[in-house]
Amino acid sequence: EEEEVEEEEEEVEECPADGLGVHALASADISATGALVVRHLAVHPSETHDVDGSTAALRMLAGLRSLALAIDVRLEIEPLKRVNKGRYWLAAVAMLQCANGDEEACEVAEELEYGVEE
């Protein structure tokens, strides 16, 4: 006799805006030149619909920047030009320039709510 295996369907919940959950995923690797290369960045759909309030992509980029600093490598974001029409790349450029002390970039980042906390 064959036993029937019941498969439990797992409900997919909306990504909570204020709680724990996966808000963004990124893939990165260390290149031959010793840089942390961010290849892909994906944001939960509920985050992408909240254009004015979502900071998921920026928080992921800030985390990747922190990782690069912690392991003492350069953060390479060029591949992000081909992701989401270059929006994540542009946000990363503003964030990195602000973090490097470019006051004009910080003003732009602040207007866009892309500030960087040290």
Residue frames relative to the residue before (quaternion, step in Angstrom):
aa qw qx qy qz dx dy dz
E 1.0000 0.0000 0.0000 0.0000 0.00 0.00 0.00
E 0.3509 -0.7223 0.5566 0.2130 3.48 -1.04 0.81
E 0.3231 -0.7297 0.5681 0.2012 3.51 -0.96 0.86
E 0.3475 -0.7191 0.5611 0.2175 3.49 -0.96 0.84
V 0.2212 -0.7631 0.5969 0.1118 3.49 -0.85 1.00
E 0.2808 -0.7622 0.5623 0.1549 3.48 -0.68 1.12
E 0.2054 -0.7646 0.5999 0.1152 3.49 -0.84 0.99
E 0.2878 -0.7538 0.5665 0.1677 3.48 -0.77 1.05
E 0.3259 -0.7323 0.5620 0.2043 3.52 -0.83 0.95
E 0.2817 -0.7561 0.5728 0.1444 3.48 -0.85 1.03
E 0.3670 -0.7351 0.5259 0.2200 3.53 -0.74 1.04
V 0.2859 -0.7283 0.5976 0.1751 3.51 -1.01 0.86
E 0.2043 -0.8016 0.5550 0.0879 3.51 -0.57 1.19
E 0.5964 -0.5309 0.4548 0.3945 3.49 -1.28 0.39
C 0.5220 -0.6201 0.4823 0.3321 3.53 -1.08 0.68
P 0.3418 -0.7655 0.5003 0.2166 3.61 -0.47 1.12
A 0.4714 -0.7048 0.4614 0.2611 3.53 -0.84 1.00
D 0.8022 0.2727 -0.1421 0.5118 3.58 1.02 -0.67
G 0.6831 0.4997 -0.2866 0.4489 3.58 1.21 -0.08
L 0.6925 -0.4255 0.3616 0.4569 3.47 -1.34 -0.30
G 0.3715 0.6992 -0.5543 0.2565 3.52 -1.15 0.54
V 0.5618 -0.5811 0.4582 0.3699 3.51 -1.30 0.15
H 0.1234 -0.8075 0.5760 0.0298 3.55 -0.58 1.18
A 0.7956 -0.0332 0.0545 0.6024 3.58 1.12 -0.68
L 0.1492 -0.7518 0.6357 0.0912 3.53 -1.27 0.57
A 0.0476 -0.7828 0.6196 0.0325 3.55 -1.14 0.62
S 0.1857 -0.7363 0.6304 0.1610 3.53 -1.24 0.45
A 0.0611 0.7837 -0.6104 0.0977 3.51 -0.96 0.95
D 0.0393 -0.7832 0.6191 0.0421 3.54 -1.22 0.42
I 0.5045 -0.6128 0.5083 0.3342 3.51 -1.32 0.24
S 0.3359 -0.7638 0.5220 0.1771 3.58 -0.70 1.12
A 0.6868 -0.4642 0.3648 0.4240 3.54 -1.34 0.14
T 0.6728 0.4781 -0.2932 0.4824 3.58 1.19 -0.52
G 0.5606 -0.6478 0.3678 0.3616 3.59 1.27 0.06
A 0.5165 0.6137 -0.4362 0.4079 3.60 1.12 0.59
L 0.4172 -0.6434 0.5715 0.2923 3.54 -1.23 0.53
V 0.1213 -0.8267 0.5492 0.0140 3.56 -0.28 1.31
V 0.2323 -0.7603 0.5945 0.1207 3.57 -0.64 1.17
R 0.1917 -0.8306 0.5187 0.0653 3.56 -0.43 1.25
H 0.8096 0.0261 0.0353 0.5853 3.57 0.96 -0.86
L 0.0345 -0.7590 0.6497 0.0243 3.52 -1.26 0.54
A 0.0066 -0.7940 0.6070 -0.0326 3.55 -0.78 1.05
V 0.1845 -0.7845 0.5880 0.0694 3.54 -0.97 0.92
H 0.5751 -0.5924 0.4397 0.3534 3.58 -1.03 0.83
P 0.5817 -0.6270 0.3874 0.3440 3.62 -0.89 0.88
S 0.6350 0.5274 -0.3535 0.4401 3.61 0.97 -0.68
E 0.6269 0.5222 -0.3286 0.4757 3.57 1.20 -0.50
T 0.6731 0.5077 -0.3098 0.4395 3.58 0.95 -0.79
H 0.6364 0.5240 -0.3343 0.4567 3.59 1.17 -0.45
D 0.6728 0.4399 -0.2780 0.5259 3.57 1.27 -0.39
V 0.1122 -0.8585 0.4981 0.0485 3.56 0.61 1.19
D 0.7238 0.4544 -0.2594 0.4499 3.59 0.87 -0.89
G 0.8031 0.3524 -0.1596 0.4532 3.58 0.98 -0.75
S 0.6047 0.5963 -0.3670 0.3796 3.59 1.14 -0.37
T 0.0695 -0.7853 0.6147 0.0258 3.52 -0.97 0.93
A 0.2834 0.8076 -0.4830 0.1849 3.59 1.27 0.26
A 0.6777 0.4813 -0.3021 0.4666 3.60 0.83 -0.93
L 0.6732 0.4962 -0.2984 0.4599 3.57 0.94 -0.84
R 0.6353 0.5135 -0.3342 0.4701 3.56 1.02 -0.73
M 0.6289 0.5170 -0.3323 0.4763 3.59 1.06 -0.74
L 0.6605 0.4991 -0.3052 0.4707 3.59 0.93 -0.87
A 0.6375 0.5126 -0.3257 0.4741 3.59 1.01 -0.77
G 0.6417 0.5189 -0.3173 0.4671 3.58 1.03 -0.76
L 0.6507 0.5013 -0.3088 0.4794 3.58 1.01 -0.80
R 0.6165 0.5282 -0.3355 0.4779 3.56 1.09 -0.72
S 0.6507 0.5114 -0.3092 0.4685 3.58 0.96 -0.86
L 0.6283 0.5251 -0.3285 0.4708 3.58 1.04 -0.78
A 0.6546 0.5121 -0.3123 0.4601 3.58 0.90 -0.91
L 0.6525 0.5009 -0.3109 0.4761 3.59 0.99 -0.81
A 0.6682 0.5230 -0.3017 0.4347 3.58 0.95 -0.90
I 0.7577 0.3345 -0.2013 0.5230 3.59 1.00 -0.75
D 0.4430 -0.7553 0.3978 0.2740 3.54 1.38 0.32
V 0.4999 0.5886 -0.4752 0.4218 3.55 0.76 1.14
R 0.5573 -0.5844 0.4743 0.3506 3.54 -1.31 0.34
L 0.3564 -0.7095 0.5657 0.2228 3.59 -1.12 0.71
E 0.1259 -0.7970 0.5901 0.0270 3.58 -0.68 1.14
I 0.0803 -0.8443 0.5296 -0.0127 3.58 -0.55 1.20
E 0.3451 0.7846 -0.4694 0.2120 3.60 1.27 -0.01
P 0.6457 0.5274 -0.3609 0.4179 3.68 0.84 -0.73
L 0.5905 0.5892 -0.3724 0.4067 3.61 1.16 -0.44
K 0.4708 0.6607 -0.4518 0.3710 3.60 1.22 -0.12
R 0.7203 0.4359 -0.2326 0.4869 3.57 1.16 -0.64
V 0.6319 0.5085 -0.3253 0.4860 3.59 1.30 0.11
N 0.8587 0.0095 -0.0283 0.5117 3.58 -0.95 0.92
K 0.6376 -0.5768 0.3024 0.4114 3.54 0.98 0.98
G 0.6878 -0.5171 0.2717 0.4310 3.57 1.11 0.69
R 0.4226 0.7351 -0.4553 0.2716 3.61 1.23 -0.02
Y 0.6659 0.4853 -0.3121 0.4728 3.59 0.95 -0.84
W 0.6171 0.5379 -0.3446 0.4594 3.58 1.04 -0.74
L 0.6669 0.5031 -0.3013 0.4597 3.58 0.88 -0.94
A 0.6437 0.5085 -0.3183 0.4751 3.58 0.98 -0.83
A 0.6545 0.5124 -0.3123 0.4599 3.59 0.99 -0.83
V 0.6250 0.5338 -0.3384 0.4581 3.58 1.00 -0.78
A 0.6650 0.4934 -0.3032 0.4716 3.60 0.89 -0.93
M 0.6586 0.5151 -0.3077 0.4542 3.56 0.94 -0.91
L 0.6943 0.4767 -0.2842 0.4582 3.59 0.87 -0.93
Q 0.6445 0.5062 -0.3294 0.4690 3.58 0.99 -0.76
C 0.6327 0.5143 -0.3290 0.4763 3.57 1.01 -0.77
A 0.6666 0.5068 -0.2997 0.4571 3.57 0.91 -0.91
N 0.6925 0.4577 -0.2702 0.4879 3.58 1.17 -0.55
G 0.6626 -0.5704 0.2841 0.3936 3.57 1.25 0.34
D 0.4439 0.6742 -0.4735 0.3523 3.60 1.20 0.21
E 0.3328 -0.7939 0.4765 0.1788 3.57 -0.21 1.30
E 0.6349 0.5282 -0.3331 0.4549 3.59 1.01 -0.76
A 0.6448 0.5043 -0.3158 0.4798 3.58 1.01 -0.81
C 0.6319 0.5300 -0.3320 0.4578 3.60 1.05 -0.72
E 0.6315 0.5229 -0.3322 0.4663 3.57 1.04 -0.75
V 0.6493 0.4954 -0.3071 0.4886 3.56 0.97 -0.87
A 0.6558 0.5148 -0.3089 0.4578 3.57 0.93 -0.92
E 0.6453 0.5198 -0.3185 0.4604 3.57 1.00 -0.81
E 0.6371 0.5237 -0.3230 0.4643 3.58 0.98 -0.83
L 0.7296 0.3994 -0.2198 0.5097 3.55 1.07 -0.79
E 0.4120 -0.7156 0.4434 0.3486 3.56 1.36 0.00
Y 0.4406 0.6797 -0.4612 0.3622 3.55 1.04 0.87
G 0.2015 0.8305 -0.5022 0.1321 3.58 1.13 0.52
V 0.2996 -0.7341 0.5859 0.1674 3.53 -1.22 0.57
E 0.2132 -0.7631 0.5982 0.1201 3.52 -0.83 0.99
E 0.2923 -0.7508 0.5668 0.1720 3.56 -0.93 0.89
